[in-house]
Amino acid sequence: MSRPVRIGVQLQPQHAPDYGLIRDAVRRAEDAGVDIVFNWDHFYPLYGDPEGAHFECWTMLAAVAEQTERVELGALVTGGGYRNPDLLADMARTVDHISGGRLILGIGAGWFQKDYDQYGYQFGTAGSRLDLLKDYLARITDRLAKLNPRPVRDIPILIGGGGEKKTLRLAAQYADIWHSFADLEVLRRKSGILAEHCAAVGTDPDTIERSVDWPGADTAAEFVAAGATLFTVGVGGPDYNLDGVKQAIAWRDRFSE
């Protein structure tokens, strides 16, 4: 399956004391030509002042959906244990309708213990969080099929993570997009493992888009050769400097000629 190369931006909702800074960054990103606007699902900054300004993920996605016209949007990624899964499916359906069918439902097992501790969620272990994600994915897909009105489209599910036994198995079963936090050699190896899981569950591995963080223009073509077609540049507040995003977009346009 031949896929177009796409560029995403992750507008990290941290260190922006005024939401207007994020709104402006969304506008500038869409005007610059990104394909997808992502945020992330945390309750506290991941770097800089740990008690710095921060906004909630899904409320922001609804605003981004209303504000934009062309880009797809989603979380990179939603914390699997932060919301009742049936409610999350309903939230996703609603944002999908607000956007006119542009939502990507990104989800992972979660990992940032401060989020759990401060908001009263049980942190558990990596294994228990993955088991919960497995249960949640089944409930999300079941709820999406029952909602009235139905989503505008079959909402693509993005699963983030690289665990070889559980996460990649879930990606094989549920994902339209797999986001790997991996370097080139690890991406190649884990893509092979994903293909093995796909064979076990009857999924064509070519139907799952490979997504990675932007590696830079010097090596991006090697990642494409390894199967990656979605690259995302992360930027945080308060400046939301999009220079790196624009460089990635320029590379995409040259590569796609």
N, C-alpha and C positions, 0 to 999 in steps of 0.2 A: 504493500500500500504506500503510495507516494503522498507525502503530506507537505504542505507549505511550512516554511520556517516562520515561527511567530516569536514576537518579543512581548514579554510582560514586564510590568513594573509592580513591585510590592511597596506600596506607600504605607510604611510602618506607622501606626497611629500613636506614636510616642513623641514626647518633647515638643508638642504643639499646644501652647496654652490657649490658643484661639482656634476653633474648628475652621474658621475662614481660611487658615493656612493650608489645611488639607483640601478644602473645596477648591482652592486655587491650584493646588498641585494636581488634582484630578483633571481640571480643565486643561492645564498645560500639557499633561501627559496625553490626553486624547488628541489635542491639537498637534502634538509632536508626531503622532502616528503609531502609538503603541497598539497592540492587539488586545491586551488584557490588563485591567487594573486589579491587582490583588491588594489585600491588606493582611493582617495576621490576627489570630485570636488569642490575645493575652490581656491581662488586666493591669500589668505593670511593665515598665520599660525593661528591655532585655540588655541594654547597654546604656552608658551614661548614668545619670542620677537614677538610682533604683526606685526612688520615690517621685520621679518626675511626672510631668503631665502625661496622661494617657486616656484614650477613648475606646469604647467598646466596639467590637468587631461587627456584629450583625446590624446594629442600628446604623452604623456607618455605611454598610453595604446597601441598605435601603435608600440612603441619601445619594450614594453614588449612582444607583440604578435610575433614580429620578433625574439626576443632573446630566447624565451622559446620553448619547444617542447611538454610538457605533460600537464602542469597546465591549468585550465580554468582561465579567467581573466576578470576584469570588474571594474566599479566604485561602491563604496559603500558610497554614491550614486551620480549620476549625478544630478546637480541642474536643475530642470525641466524648469525654465524660462531663462536659460543662453544661449540657442541656438535655432535657428529656428528648429522646430521639424522635418520637412522634411530633413533638412540638417543633423540633429542628426541621423536620421535613415540611411542616406547614409554613415555617418561616421561609424556607428555601423556595417553596412554591409561590409564596407571596412576593418575594423579591424577584423571582423569575417573571411574574406578571408585571410588576412595576417596570421592569427593564424591557419588556417586550420579548422575552425569551433569550436573554443574554447571560444568565447566571451559570457559573460553574460551582458545583458543591464540593469544595475542598475539605478533606477531613483526615485526621490522623489520631494516634492513640493518646497524644499529650505527653509532656515531659517536664514542664517548668513547675517545680514543686511549690514555689511561692504562690502561684495562682491557686493551687489546690488548698493550701493551708489557709490563705487569707479569705478565700470565698467559701470555705466550709465543705469542699469536696474531698472524698477519700483518695489519697494519692496512690496507695497500694504499691504494686510492683510493676515493672515493665510487662511482665506476663499477664497480670490481672487487668492492666489497662488495655492490652491487646485483646484479651478475651471479651472485655466490655465492648471494644470497638466492633468485634465480630457480631455480637448481639445487636448492637446499634445499627450496623449496616443493614442487617436483615429487616429490622423494624422500620428503618428509613425508607427502604425500597418498597416495603409493603404499604406504608402510609402514603407514599407518593402516588401509588396506584389507586387509592381510595378517595383522595381529596376531590372536592367539588367546589370550583372548577378544577380540572386537571391542570398540571403545568403546561405552559405554552409549548414546550418541547420536552423530549426526554432529557432531563437535566443531566449534563455530563458530571460524572463523579471523579474527582481527583483524589487519589490517596497518596499521602506523603509519608516517606519512611523507607528504610532499607533492610529491615529484619528479614532474613532469608527464609525462615520457617513459617512465620505467621503473617507478617506484613505483606510479603510478596504473594503469599497464597490468597490473602484477601484482595490484593490488587488484581490477581488473575481472575477472581470470581466476580468482582464488582466494578473495577476501575475502567474508566474511559481514558484517564490520564494517570500516569504514575510519575510522581516527583521524587527524584533521587538526590539526596545530598551527597553526591559522590564525585570523585575525580574520574578521569577518563578510563583508567584500567578497571576500577571498581564498577563503573557503569557497564562496561562490556561484560564483566563476569556476572553481575547481578541481572543483566538483561537475559543472559543464558538461563539463570535460575528461574527468572520469571517465566520464560518460555516453557520450562519443565513443569511449573505449576499450571500454566495454561493448558498444557497437554493433559494434565491430570483432571482438570475440571471441564474440558471441552471448549476452551476459548481460543480463538485465533490470536496469537500474540501480536500480530501486526495491527490489530484493531485498538491496541492500547498505545496512546501517545506517550513518548518519553520526554520528561521535563526535568531540567536542571537549572541551577543558578548560572547566571551569565559568567562564562569563563574568560572573557576577553576576546577581542577580534583575532588575536594571533592563533588561538587554538579552537575557536568555535567550529570551524569546518571539520576538524577531527571528531568533535562530538556529534556533528551531523552524520558523519560516516559511521559512527558507533550507534546511531539510531535516534539521537535526541533531535527534536524539532521545536521544542518550546524552551526559550531562555528567559529568565526573569532577573531583573536588576533590582536590588533592594535599596531603598532610600528612606531616611528618617527625618523627623523634624528637628528644629523648627524651620530649617532652610528648604528642605526638599529640593536639593540640587539635582536637576535632571540631565546634567551633562553626560554622565555615563549611559543613561537611557538613550539619549540622542545618538551617541556613538554606536550603541547596539542596533538601533533602528537603521542607521546609515549602513552598517555592515549587512544587515538583513536585506536591504534593498539592493546592494551590490551583489550579494550572493544569489539572490533570486532572479537576477536579470537573465 
